[in-house]
Amino acid sequence: MESIHILLIEDNEGDILLTSEALEEGKILNKLSVVRDGKEAVEFLNKKGNFKEIQIPDLVLLDVNLPKMNGHEVLKYIKQHEALKTIPVIMLTTSSSQEDIDSSYRNYANCYITKPIEVGDFMKAVNQIEDFWVNLVKHPSK
């Protein structure tokens, strides 16, 4: 099995830790990169500043509520750029707002998941995301 590079765009340290732990427990080879705001996400995806040597991710986990540039703006940016638009983007957020859900799909999110409140349920959700998007789904060539 090939490894997969996952970019987590999340500002909540607790959710970063839980997501990292869940991915480590998943037994799937992956590399996790983390950025904590929307502006940093765009720099990462453009290989600017501190991110000149990074590998473009195979999958993005994107929070809606981010500082500097919100998740909808980041999603729109990704899906409007030829070199990035085929990267699957999963909205993984606390928001269950229908407006956020509709906006995400209008901007071509691949799926929208509201983060479970309970730690065990959150870990299970991340493992299911990883299992589906790594083991089952076929990704476009780079």
C-alpha positions as CSV (number, residue, x, y, z in Angstrom):
1,M,0.0,0.0,0.0
2,E,1.3,3.4,-0.9
3,S,1.5,6.1,1.7
4,I,-0.8,9.1,1.4
5,H,-0.1,12.7,2.3
6,I,-2.9,14.4,4.3
7,L,-3.1,18.1,4.9
8,L,-5.1,19.0,8.0
9,I,-6.2,22.6,8.1
10,E,-7.3,23.2,11.6
11,D,-6.8,25.8,14.3
12,N,-8.1,23.9,17.4
13,E,-5.1,22.2,19.1
14,G,-7.3,19.5,20.7
15,D,-8.8,18.5,17.3
16,I,-5.3,18.5,15.8
17,L,-4.1,16.1,18.5
18,L,-7.1,13.8,18.2
19,T,-6.9,13.7,14.4
20,S,-3.2,12.9,14.6
21,E,-3.8,10.1,17.1
22,A,-6.6,8.7,15.1
23,L,-4.5,8.6,12.0
24,E,-1.7,7.0,13.8
25,E,-4.0,4.3,15.2
26,G,-5.4,3.7,11.7
27,K,-2.4,1.6,10.7
28,I,-2.4,3.2,7.2
29,L,0.8,4.6,6.0
30,N,0.4,8.4,5.8
31,K,2.2,11.6,6.3
32,L,0.2,14.3,8.1
33,S,1.0,18.0,7.6
34,V,-0.8,20.6,9.7
35,V,-1.5,24.3,9.1
36,R,-3.5,26.4,11.5
37,D,-5.1,29.1,9.5
38,G,-6.4,29.7,6.0
39,K,-3.6,32.0,4.9
40,E,-1.0,29.4,5.9
41,A,-3.0,26.8,4.0
42,V,-2.8,28.8,0.8
43,E,1.0,29.3,1.3
44,F,1.4,25.6,1.9
45,L,-0.5,24.7,-1.2
46,N,1.5,27.2,-3.3
47,K,4.8,26.0,-1.7
48,K,5.6,29.6,-0.5
49,G,7.5,30.8,2.5
50,N,8.3,28.0,4.9
51,F,6.7,25.5,2.6
52,K,9.0,25.5,-0.4
53,E,10.0,21.9,0.0
54,I,6.6,20.3,0.8
55,Q,4.8,17.6,-1.1
56,I,1.4,18.6,-2.4
57,P,-1.2,16.6,-0.3
58,D,-3.3,13.8,-1.7
59,L,-6.2,14.7,0.7
60,V,-7.2,17.8,2.6
61,L,-9.2,17.8,5.9
62,L,-10.5,21.4,6.1
63,D,-12.2,23.1,9.0
64,V,-14.8,25.8,8.2
65,N,-14.0,28.2,11.1
66,L,-10.4,29.3,10.6
67,P,-8.6,32.6,11.3
68,K,-7.2,34.9,8.5
69,M,-9.1,33.1,5.7
70,N,-12.1,30.8,6.5
71,G,-12.5,27.3,5.2
72,H,-15.0,28.3,2.5
73,E,-12.4,30.7,1.1
74,V,-9.7,28.1,1.2
75,L,-12.0,25.5,-0.5
76,K,-12.9,28.0,-3.2
77,Y,-9.2,28.7,-3.7
78,I,-8.3,25.0,-4.1
79,K,-11.1,24.2,-6.5
80,Q,-10.4,27.2,-8.7
81,H,-6.7,26.3,-9.3
82,E,-5.9,23.8,-12.0
83,A,-3.0,22.3,-10.1
84,L,-5.0,21.8,-6.9
85,K,-8.6,21.2,-7.9
86,T,-8.4,17.4,-8.2
87,I,-7.3,17.1,-4.5
88,P,-10.2,15.7,-2.5
89,V,-11.3,18.1,0.2
90,I,-13.2,16.9,3.2
91,M,-14.9,19.5,5.3
92,L,-14.4,18.3,8.9
93,T,-15.9,20.9,11.2
94,T,-18.0,21.5,14.2
95,S,-20.5,23.5,12.2
96,S,-23.8,21.7,11.3
97,S,-25.2,24.9,9.7
98,Q,-27.1,24.1,6.5
99,E,-25.6,27.3,5.1
100,D,-22.1,26.0,5.6
101,I,-23.0,22.6,4.2
102,D,-24.6,24.1,1.1
103,S,-21.8,26.5,0.6
104,S,-19.2,23.7,0.8
105,Y,-20.9,21.6,-1.8
106,R,-21.5,24.6,-4.1
107,N,-17.7,25.1,-3.9
108,Y,-17.0,21.4,-4.8
109,A,-16.2,19.9,-1.4
110,N,-15.9,16.2,-1.8
111,C,-17.8,15.6,1.4
112,Y,-18.9,17.4,4.6
113,I,-18.6,15.8,8.0
114,T,-19.7,17.4,11.3
115,K,-17.2,16.5,14.0
116,P,-18.7,14.3,16.7
117,I,-18.5,15.7,20.2
118,E,-17.5,12.5,22.0
119,V,-13.8,11.7,21.7
120,G,-14.4,8.1,20.8
121,D,-16.8,9.0,18.1
122,F,-14.4,11.6,16.8
123,M,-11.6,9.0,16.6
124,K,-13.9,6.6,14.9
125,A,-15.0,9.2,12.3
126,V,-11.4,10.1,11.4
127,N,-10.5,6.3,11.1
128,Q,-13.5,5.9,8.7
129,I,-12.4,8.9,6.7
130,E,-8.9,7.5,6.4
131,D,-10.2,4.0,5.6
132,F,-12.6,5.2,2.8
133,W,-10.3,7.8,1.2
134,V,-7.1,5.7,1.4
135,N,-8.2,2.1,1.0
136,L,-11.3,2.5,-1.2
137,V,-11.2,5.6,-3.3
138,K,-8.9,5.9,-6.4
139,H,-7.1,9.2,-6.6
140,P,-6.1,11.0,-9.8
141,S,-2.4,10.8,-10.8
142,K,-0.1,13.6,-9.8
